[in-house]
Amino acid sequence: MRTLVLSIFFGTLVLLSGCTGGGFQAADQPDNSADLEQDANADDGGSEYYVLGGTLESGPVGCQPDPIDWITDLNIYQTPEMPEPLPRMPFRDPVFGTCLVRVTDRRADILNPDDPSQGMKNEYARVQSFNADDSLLLVRSIESFWYVYDTKSLLPLGEVPVVVEPRWDSQNPSWLYFTDETRLMRYDLSTGKLNMIRDFAEDFPRGFATLPRILPKPIWPRFGRGMKAVHRMIRASGG
């Protein structure tokens, strides 16, 4: 199981540690969204959303392998006074000796000139920031603009046109699912295409305003299980 520990310091995203492993499986379902596809960069707003392509230089070297004096007692340790870490420069926690790196730079990484955010963060503690092969990292600005980072260089790649509660596909590293009112959408970073997977407006005629109100919070972060729950609710409602 992949584990991720995130902390927010100085309005920036700090990646503490992580390991790779297996993931959940997406629900089996037909993909009938080809006729609902559109180019995310084809609007007149002038937005340039990120599409995968090219390579970046290698990322920063990790902390030097200094010996760590492990803390094994039950004492309470206070957060020390320390200056704001430089972005993308690994350093050791002065108390526990853990190797840390500040991923985001709020002064340079907010690439959309219309984004007034003063900081960047992981969306939520239980939400997986890494894509299926750990090559990309999804970051949310304070004003809900979404950016992807390369995990090798830790550099921002660009903005992605996702709206509410984006979630990576469990198998395809280029797919991001999100909701837009009653619509379940998918953005393909390899092509720059947006697909509407399904509009649930007709499946739930009782005045549900948005899709997140339909999906229970504990299962929505796991896209495969969330879709199975949606299918069960559609059948129960006679749809």
PyMOL commands that set and color helices and strands:
alter all, ss='L'
color gray80, all
select helices_A, chain A and resi 34-36+211-213+223-236
alter helices_A, ss='H'
color red, helices_A
select strands_A, chain A and resi 3-9+12-19+37-39+91-92+99-102+120-121+136-141+146-150+156-159+164-168+175-180+183-188+193-199
alter strands_A, ss='S'
color yellow, strands_A
deselect
rebuild
show_as cartoon
